[in-house]
Amino acid sequence: MPPSRRGPEGDIEAEQGSGRGDSRLISRDVLERFRRERMFVAVAELAHEGGPGALTTARIVKRGRMSRNTFYDLFADKAECLDLACGFACERLVAAIDASRPEDGAWRERLGAAVSALVEAVSEQPSIAELCLVHAPSVSTRGTELGSEPVIEALVAAMRADGAAGGQDREPPAGLEEFVAATIVSIVASRVRRGEAAELRELQGELTELAARLWSEPAERVGAP
């Protein structure tokens, strides 16, 4: 239990809007999810502050304000904790992109919405974004399965539209969508690595313009396969 006046159960009840006199218990699943996410945030903060070398079990437990016994109730070992933390971080960015996709609209509108969602997610939770885009490949045993790859795949999916809904009048050259998405994610990751996540909002329009320009130029000019 955290060394605070209120345990995690109280925090969750407050978030759920429990009224006075409500004695309902928080389900075990909800409490476990809360504790796991608390550890994931601790991992992200430590990685931001000290890099992968700072991710010891003792530091994660201390930052997450949980006991070591609770840690091992939640995870088999540190490797599993780091794998799940990196997966959680990447899922947050992917979910933001997926939620941004309009049901219809031109390709440029779809891409603009996806870039905007990515930028907002990174700006609002820079440590979580950094864990995914910068640290995941070296921290997680899942390697390149995490990191930028799932975010690139989400942007590619946002570019692709069914039939006329996407407003595309041609098939893109092979690999062009992946190239455009990878370029955007690379720029975002570079900014995050330099501690400039907050400035990304100012570049949002430029990122969308860059993506549109890369799309419209012939593949051989942008280096796509």
N, C-alpha and C positions, 0 to 999 in steps of 0.2 A: 504493500500500500504506500502511496506517496506520503511524504512527511508534511502534509498540509492539513488544514482543519477539515476539509471535505475530501472524501475519497473519490475515486472515479465514478462510483455509482451516483453520488450526489450531482456531479457535473452532468452526467447523462440525463438524469431526471430533470435538471434545470433546462437542458436543451430541448427536452421533449415537452416542456410546458406543464409539468406536473403541478397540480394545485395543492393548496394546504390540506393536510389530512389525507392525502393520497398515499396509501401504504403499499401500492403495487410494487412488486419487485422487478428489477431489470432482468431480462432474460440472460441466460449464460452466454448465448451467442452474441448478443449486443455488447455485453461487457467484454467478451474476448476480442471482438472486432475493435472496440475502443482501445483496448490495451495494445493490440498489435499496431494499430495506426499511430499510437503514441510512440512506440518503439521505432516505427518507420520514420517519423518526423525527427526523432533523436538521431537516427543514422544520417539523415540528410543534413542536419545542422552540423554534426561532427565532421562529416566529409567536407562541407563547405569551409569550416574553420581550420581544419588541419589536414585535409586530404585523406586518402585511404588509410594511411598509417595511424590515423586517430581512431579508427574503428575497432577498438578492443571491446570485449564483452563488458569489462568493468566500466568503461566510459559510457557505453550505450545504456547500461542499466542505470547508472547515475544520472545521465541526462534525461532518460525516460522516467525517472523517479519511480522505478519499480524495483522489487527485490530480485535477487538472482534466482530464487526459487520460481518466481512468477515468470521470469524470462524463459526458464527451461520447461515451464508448463506450456508456454506458447510456441517455442521453437526447439527442434532437436539439438541444434548447435548454432554457433555464430554464422556459419556458412548459409544455413537455411534462412536465418533472419535477414542476412544481406541480400540473398536471392529474392525473398519476398518483398523487401523494402524497395529494391530496384524495380521489380515488377510493378509494385504499387505506384511508384513515381512515374513510370512510363505510361501506365494505364490512365493516370490523371490527365496527361497531355493528350493521349489518344482520345479519351472520352470527350474532352473539350472540342477537339476537331470534329469528331463524329456528330456531336450535338449541334454543330454549326451548320450542317449541310441543309440547304433549303430543298424542298421537294421538287422544285423546278427552278428555272433560271439559266441564264447564259453561263458558259464556262468561266468567264472572268468574274462573274458575281459569286459563283461557287468558290472559286479560288480565293477571292477577296475575303469571303466569310471565314474560310478555313484559316487563312493567314492571320486574320484578326483574332480568331479564337485561340490560336497558338500563342500569339503575342500576349494576349490578356492572361492566359494561364501561366505563362512564364513570368510575367510581370507581377502577378499576384502571389505566386509561390516560387520565388527564385531558387531557394535551396532544394525544393523538390525537383524543379526543372534541371538544376545542376546535377543532381544525383542521377537522373536519367540520361541527360545528353552528354555529360562529361565523365562521370565516375563509373557508371554501370558496367561498361565492358571490362574494366580492370578489377572491379569489386565483386561482381557476381560470377559464379561458376557457370552461368548460362552464356557468358561472353557476349558475342555480337548478336545473339538472339534478342538482347535488350539494347539499351542505348538508343542511338538515332534511328535504327532500322524500323521499329514499329511506328515511329512518328512519321517517317518518310512514307511508309505504306499507307498511313491514314491520310496524308496529304494527297497521295496518288488516287486513293479511292474518292476523295472529295473532288478531284478534277474530272473524274470519269462520270458521265451522265448516261442515262438510258435514252437512246434515240434522240428525238429532236429537243427533248427537255434541256439538254445541255447546250444547245445552240452551236454545236460543232458541225462544221461543213466538210471536215476532212478527217481522215484517220491520222493521228500523230505518228511521226517516224518512230520506229522501234526504240524504246528506251528513253524517249524524250520526256515523258511524264516523270519518270524516275529521276532524270537529270535535273529537271526543274525543282522537284520536291527536295532532292538532296542538296541543291544549292541554297534553298531557303533555310533548311534545317541547319546547314553548315554555318551560315551567317548568324543565325540565332544562337547556336551553340558557342560560337566564337565570342559573341557579346556576353553570354552567360559566364564563360570561362574568365573573362576580363572583369567580371563584377559589374557589368553594365546592363543588367536585365531591365532596370527601371527606364533606361533610355530607349528601349525597343518600341515603346508606343509611338515615339516620334518618328520612327522609321517604318511604321506599319504601311503607310501609303507607298513608300519607296520600294518596300519588299514586294508588294502586289504588282507595282509597275515593272519591277525587274522580272518577276515571274512571267508576266504577260509578254514582255519583250523577248525573253528566252523562248517562249512558246511560239511566237510569230516568226522568229528568224529561222532560216533554214538550219537543219540539224547540223550540217558540217560547220556552220559558223559558231555554234555554241559548244561544239565538241561532243555532242551526243553520239552514241554508236549508231 
